[in-house]
Amino acid sequence: MQRILVVEDDTGTRSLVTQILQRSGFQIAEAENGLRALELLEDDDQFDLILSDLRMNLVDGLQLLSEVKIHWPAIPVIILSVYSMSDWIQEAFDKGAADYIIKPFTQHQLIDSINHALGERQP
């Protein structure tokens, strides 16, 4: 079973995404911010994908993405955000994001993005 780390500071959104992914057959771990996500990764780096909000306190999604690409480069990161500013989207892709999904999104969009990113993951 593939493991996904969901990093989202909004409890409701995190819960919804977790439910969608669990129903789709993924094993989920949750973090309320990028700092907690980094702690989880240091303890257990066996995640197949990270799904992260962009704007969070302590460590935001772009900072998390940068750290993941340095220390765990094989783990794809998908950024979720209500912000559709092209500069932020471009920065996410420049830092190595597998995808950037604008909230609100559909279940189909989320699962397609994850399956695509996991399909391109380097062993």
C-alpha positions as CSV (number, residue, x, y, z in Angstrom):
1,M,0.0,0.0,0.0
2,Q,1.4,3.4,-1.0
3,R,2.0,5.9,1.8
4,I,1.2,9.6,1.5
5,L,2.1,12.3,3.9
6,V,-0.7,15.0,3.9
7,V,0.6,18.4,5.2
8,E,-2.2,20.9,5.7
9,D,-2.8,23.4,8.5
10,D,-6.6,23.5,8.0
11,T,-8.0,20.6,10.0
12,G,-11.1,20.3,7.8
13,T,-9.2,20.2,4.5
14,R,-6.7,17.8,6.0
15,S,-9.5,15.5,7.1
16,L,-11.3,15.7,3.8
17,V,-8.1,14.9,1.8
18,T,-7.3,12.1,4.2
19,Q,-10.7,10.5,3.8
20,I,-10.6,10.8,-0.1
21,L,-7.1,9.2,-0.1
22,Q,-8.0,6.4,2.3
23,R,-11.1,5.5,0.3
24,S,-8.8,5.3,-2.7
25,G,-6.5,2.8,-1.0
26,F,-3.7,4.9,0.2
27,Q,-2.1,4.7,3.7
28,I,-2.0,8.3,5.2
29,A,0.1,10.1,7.7
30,E,-0.9,13.7,8.6
31,A,1.1,16.8,9.6
32,E,-0.4,20.2,10.5
33,N,2.6,22.1,9.1
34,G,5.9,21.7,7.3
35,L,7.9,21.5,10.5
36,R,5.9,18.6,11.7
37,A,6.2,17.0,8.3
38,L,10.0,17.3,8.4
39,E,10.0,15.6,11.9
40,L,7.9,12.8,10.5
41,L,10.2,12.4,7.5
42,E,13.3,12.3,9.8
43,D,11.7,9.5,11.8
44,D,10.3,7.6,8.9
45,D,11.2,8.5,5.3
46,Q,9.2,5.7,3.7
47,F,6.6,7.9,2.1
48,D,5.7,7.5,-1.5
49,L,4.4,11.0,-2.0
50,I,3.9,14.3,-0.1
51,L,0.8,16.4,-0.6
52,S,1.4,19.8,0.9
53,D,-0.5,23.1,1.4
54,L,1.4,26.1,0.2
55,R,0.8,28.7,3.0
56,M,1.4,27.4,6.5
57,N,3.0,28.7,9.7
58,L,6.5,27.7,10.8
59,V,7.6,26.0,7.6
60,D,5.5,26.6,4.5
61,G,5.0,24.4,1.5
62,L,7.8,25.8,-0.6
63,Q,10.3,25.5,2.2
64,L,9.1,22.0,2.8
65,L,9.5,21.2,-0.9
66,S,13.1,22.6,-0.9
67,E,14.0,20.4,2.1
68,V,12.4,17.3,0.6
69,K,14.3,17.7,-2.7
70,I,17.6,18.0,-0.8
71,H,17.2,15.2,1.7
72,W,14.6,12.9,0.1
73,P,14.7,13.7,-3.7
74,A,12.9,10.6,-4.8
75,I,9.7,11.6,-3.0
76,P,7.4,13.5,-5.3
77,V,5.7,16.6,-3.7
78,I,2.4,18.0,-4.9
79,I,1.5,21.5,-3.7
80,L,-2.2,22.4,-2.9
81,S,-3.2,26.0,-2.7
82,V,-6.0,28.5,-3.0
83,Y,-3.4,30.8,-4.5
84,S,-3.2,30.8,-8.3
85,M,-0.5,33.4,-8.7
86,S,1.7,32.4,-11.5
87,D,4.9,33.4,-9.6
88,W,4.2,30.9,-6.8
89,I,3.2,28.2,-9.2
90,Q,6.4,28.7,-11.2
91,E,8.5,28.8,-8.1
92,A,7.0,25.5,-6.9
93,F,7.8,23.8,-10.3
94,D,11.3,25.4,-10.3
95,K,11.9,23.8,-6.8
96,G,10.8,20.4,-8.1
97,A,7.1,20.1,-7.4
98,A,5.4,17.2,-9.2
99,D,2.2,19.2,-9.6
100,Y,0.4,22.3,-8.3
101,I,-3.3,21.9,-7.6
102,I,-5.6,24.9,-7.1
103,K,-8.2,24.6,-4.3
104,P,-11.0,23.8,-4.5
105,F,-10.2,20.7,-6.5
106,T,-12.2,17.6,-7.4
107,Q,-11.5,14.1,-6.1
108,H,-10.8,13.1,-9.7
109,Q,-8.2,15.9,-10.1
110,L,-6.5,14.9,-6.8
111,I,-6.3,11.2,-7.6
112,D,-5.2,11.8,-11.2
113,S,-2.4,14.1,-10.0
114,I,-1.2,11.6,-7.4
115,N,-1.3,8.6,-9.8
116,H,0.6,10.6,-12.4
117,A,3.3,11.7,-9.8
118,L,3.6,8.1,-8.5
119,G,3.9,6.8,-12.0
120,E,6.9,9.1,-12.7
121,R,8.6,8.4,-9.4
122,Q,12.1,7.2,-9.8
123,P,12.9,3.9,-7.9
